[in-house]
Amino acid sequence: MARHVRIPGRMLVGAAALAVVATGALAGSASAHVPSITATCSEVTVDLKDYSADAQNTVTVTIDGKVLVDHKAFTTTFHQVFPVAAHSAPVKGLLDVYTSDDPKHTHGWGGEWPVTVPVCESPSPTPTPTPTPTPTPPKPSPTPTTASPTPSTPAPTTPVPTPTPAKPTPTPTPKASSTSPSLAFTGGGGNSGMIAGVGGAVVVLGGGLVFFTRRRKAGRH
């Protein structure tokens, strides 16, 4: 007949507590060891968190073929920012982590993580406003100068001969009729012509009256 061995309650409680602690330790160990590497166009950042201080931990960082950190030992964390010089083509970076907690990189706590550093985009240049040219006022057209007419040489004026006024024809002095009585010369030479003219007229007038009277009388008979 088998014998039943009684286990004290205190021992059961202790064993349970130990199991809980062991489980928590394993879970904490599994969630630790966080490696990280990021890059912008001008820098690379490396972050290593929650590594075991009891393990042997080293880190190596290489950027653009240059080893910037070479198997540097760290305890639980490592953080560093590496500036990258200006470049016209993408640059390669590499993070190499070793920990004795994961020597064969089974858990991903150690190993290599590459990164690419992109090229920074050049800022678009601010377009320079083109100055608006000030319109040049048109030059005034030169006023055509009217040539002064060349004074023509006046033709020589032929003097028109002034007509010589005709001399007045002297009025002929009527001669006394041969039948008229001769007038005595009184010595007045200045009026003799006029008197002779008057006398002649009186003679003519008298003759006319005589002729007219005779015809009138003839008409009555």
URURVEN-V796040 format. One record per pair of residues at least 4 apart in sequence whose C-alpha atoms are under 7 Angstrom apart, sorted by the first residue. I is the first residue (numbers start at 0). J is the second residue. D is the distance in Angstrom with one decimal. If there is no record, write none. Layout:
I:J:D
I:J:D
This chain:
6:10:7.0
7:11:6.9
8:12:6.4
9:13:6.3
10:14:6.2
11:15:6.3
12:16:6.3
13:17:6.2
14:18:6.3
15:19:6.3
16:20:6.3
17:21:6.1
18:22:6.1
19:23:6.2
20:24:6.1
21:25:6.2
22:26:6.2
23:27:6.0
24:28:6.1
25:29:6.1
26:30:6.2
27:31:6.2
31:49:5.0
31:50:6.2
32:48:5.8
32:49:4.9
32:50:4.6
32:108:5.4
33:47:5.7
33:48:5.0
33:49:6.3
33:108:6.8
34:46:6.0
34:47:4.5
34:48:6.5
34:108:6.9
35:45:5.8
35:46:5.0
35:47:6.2
36:44:5.6
36:45:4.5
36:46:6.3
36:94:7.0
37:43:5.8
37:44:5.3
37:45:6.7
37:114:6.9
38:42:5.8
38:43:4.3
38:44:6.2
38:114:6.9
38:115:6.9
38:116:5.7
39:43:6.4
39:116:6.0
39:117:6.6
40:116:5.4
40:117:4.8
40:118:5.4
40:119:5.1
41:82:6.0
41:83:5.0
41:84:6.8
42:80:6.8
42:81:5.5
42:82:4.2
42:83:4.9
43:80:5.7
43:81:5.0
43:82:6.4
44:79:5.9
44:80:4.4
44:81:6.2
45:78:5.6
45:79:5.5
45:80:6.4
46:77:5.7
46:78:4.6
46:79:7.0
47:76:5.1
47:77:4.9
47:78:6.4
48:75:6.2
48:76:4.6
48:77:6.8
49:75:5.4
49:76:6.2
50:74:6.9
50:75:4.3
50:76:6.4
51:74:6.8
51:75:5.6
52:74:4.9
52:75:5.4
54:98:6.5
54:99:5.4
54:100:6.1
55:98:5.5
55:99:5.2
56:72:5.6
56:73:5.6
56:74:6.5
56:97:5.6
56:98:4.4
56:99:6.7
57:70:5.1
57:71:5.1
57:72:4.2
57:73:5.9
57:96:5.9
57:97:5.2
57:98:6.6
58:69:6.9
58:70:4.9
58:71:5.1
58:72:6.5
58:95:5.8
58:96:4.6
58:97:6.5
59:68:5.0
59:69:4.7
59:70:4.8
59:71:6.4
59:94:6.0
59:95:5.0
59:96:6.5
60:66:6.0
60:67:5.6
60:68:4.9
60:69:6.7
60:93:5.8
60:94:4.9
60:95:6.4
61:65:5.3
61:66:4.3
61:67:5.7
61:92:5.6
61:93:5.1
61:94:6.7
62:66:6.6
62:91:6.0
62:92:4.2
62:93:6.4
63:90:5.5
63:91:5.3
63:92:6.1
73:77:6.5
86:118:6.3
87:118:6.1
88:118:5.9
89:115:6.6
89:116:5.5
89:117:4.7
89:118:5.5
90:115:5.8
90:116:4.9
90:117:6.7
91:114:6.0
91:115:4.8
91:116:6.1
92:113:5.7
92:114:4.9
92:115:6.0
93:111:6.8
93:112:5.8
93:113:4.3
93:114:6.0
94:111:5.5
94:112:5.0
94:113:6.2
95:110:5.7
95:111:4.4
95:112:6.6
96:109:4.8
96:110:5.3
96:111:6.5
97:102:6.8
97:109:4.8
97:110:6.4
98:102:6.0
98:109:5.8
101:105:6.2
101:106:6.4
101:108:6.1
101:109:6.2
104:108:6.3
104:109:5.1
104:110:5.7
172:192:6.3
173:196:6.0
175:179:6.5
175:195:6.6
175:199:6.1
187:191:6.4
190:194:6.3
191:195:6.2
192:196:6.3
193:197:6.3
194:198:6.1
195:199:6.3
196:200:6.4
197:201:6.3
198:202:6.3
199:203:6.3
200:204:6.1
201:205:6.1
202:206:6.2
203:207:6.3
204:208:6.4
205:209:6.3
206:210:6.3
207:211:6.2
208:212:6.2
209:213:6.3
210:214:6.5
211:215:6.3
212:216:6.3
213:217:6.2
214:218:6.1
215:219:6.6
216:220:6.8
